[in-house]
Amino acid sequence: MVEGPYCSGCSQQEVGEKRLLPDGRGSSGILIVGDSPWNDEIRQGKPFAGAAGSYLDRLIRMIGRSRSDFLITNTMCCRPPRLGWTDSDESAPAITQCGPYLDDTIRAMKPKVIIPLGNVALRRCCGVSGIQARQAYVHDTHWGIPAVPTFHPSFIMQSNHKYFGAAAYAFKRAEEIAKGGFTRQSISYLIDAPPEHLEKYVTSGSGPMGIDIETPISSKVDEEEAEEDPSYTIVRVSISVAPMTAATFPWSEPYISWLRAMLPTRRQLIMWNASFDEPRLIANGCNINGEVIDAMWMWHFLQSDLPKSLGFVSPFFTDLAAWKHLSESDLPLYSAIDSDATYRNYLGIRSALDKQGRWQAFQTHCQATGSILKRMGPRGILIDPSKQAELKARLEVEHQLALARLQLEVPESVRKLKTWKKGPKTITPQHITETLTCEKCGGIGAKVPPKAEEAPKAQNLFNL
């Protein structure tokens, strides 16, 4: 039976086994709130004691801290009936019953910042859901303490290791807040200002201009999927010529005429998913003469394994609060933040690419090539089917030969180990030898290579 001052009458009291107390000193001023304990935690008597705990320890080490510097607790203090139970509706009464324990912990510790891990802790601490859209943003809580939510270690461990760096960034931001180093810069947005004010705003910036459009459903779809939106109806446009600033206006006169006259004069336009915005602007009578840079693809070039949505990327390069939930309640503000975020992300991503020495590569391989492909698109590409089939056959032979040579780079003792669940149908030691000596295979006519033990060792790519 679970025992505690607030456990009486709880549905979990008879089955929860043990109530775990918070763990750690909390000298960093940071409180970590997880989901609930499981078997390893119950056995060891502390939160995050199992595999997820080891992963949490790695995150903490990434920012140069030790586990004891934090105070670590859970949304629910005893073991739930099954994994995932706390994320179901039936857990609500038990989580509510357990609420005072977290309240007491916060009153006693007085943390400077809270890190909710996963959706369960996010709902408990911030009253919102959707951890991917909220991770690494600075949120308010009803305790008056800022919170920086991020992914739960158990989620990252489940083939989501690409999010480890994003979670580590959230920890760094929390530490920044705890040290008093985080402040939001003030923003200045023009909402439905007259065209003469817009003209003055546009001419105040000498660099590129960020631009973003809203269609009837664009705010309801992820930027990565937005190209599928069949609507070419624009309802609102926003622009930004400097960080922390933006102007937004409806797609109506006199704004339409002003935008159509202004856009051709801009030498460089920054968009987030230009494949969505640019064709819709053109279809609605806007002439774009300048270079269009897609900041979304800049991000993809910088960090290709992570989501490309503007909401996910923005915490890494801005101090903006989460805003994607405003599309229904305050579309003008939502629109203004979109273009401000686009502009700021562009600056931040470009700076990161510059530091890595990759900006010129993006310009060459993405920007310049994309411009050529854009011109080619309407004309189509002529294909000779016979030449295409010939190339495909030749590449297949070269592919098989490359695989064969790679096999011979592996020591024979290792090659004899049967590590395939289902052996390859075409590649055998005999086939390798025959393939490499066959003069009919693409005219290569390679000689039989030395035995595996005499072959040079393969280089370790990480030592190049």
Protein Blocks (a to p, Z undefined) as FASTA:
>chain_A
ZZdfklgopaklmmnopacddedjhlnopacddfbdcfklmmnopahkblmlmmmmmmmm
mnopafklpccddfblbdcfbehklmpmklmmmmmmmmmmmmmmmmmnopabdcdedjkl
mmmmnopahjllmgopacddfkopacdddddfklmmnoplmmmmmmmmmmmmmmmmmnop
accddddddehiafklmmmmmmmpcbdcddddddfklmmpcfklmmmpmbfcdfbdcddf
behiacddddddfklmmmmmmmmmpmbdcdehjllmmmmmmmnopacfbdcddfklmmmm
mmmmbcfbfklmmmmmpccdcfklmmmmmmmlmmmmmmmmmmmmmmmmmmmmmmnopmmm
mmmmmmmmmmmmmmmmmnopaddfklmmmmmmmmmmmmmmmmmmmmmmpcfklmmpcfbf
bdcfklcfklmmmmmmpmkggonopacdddfklpccdddfklZZ
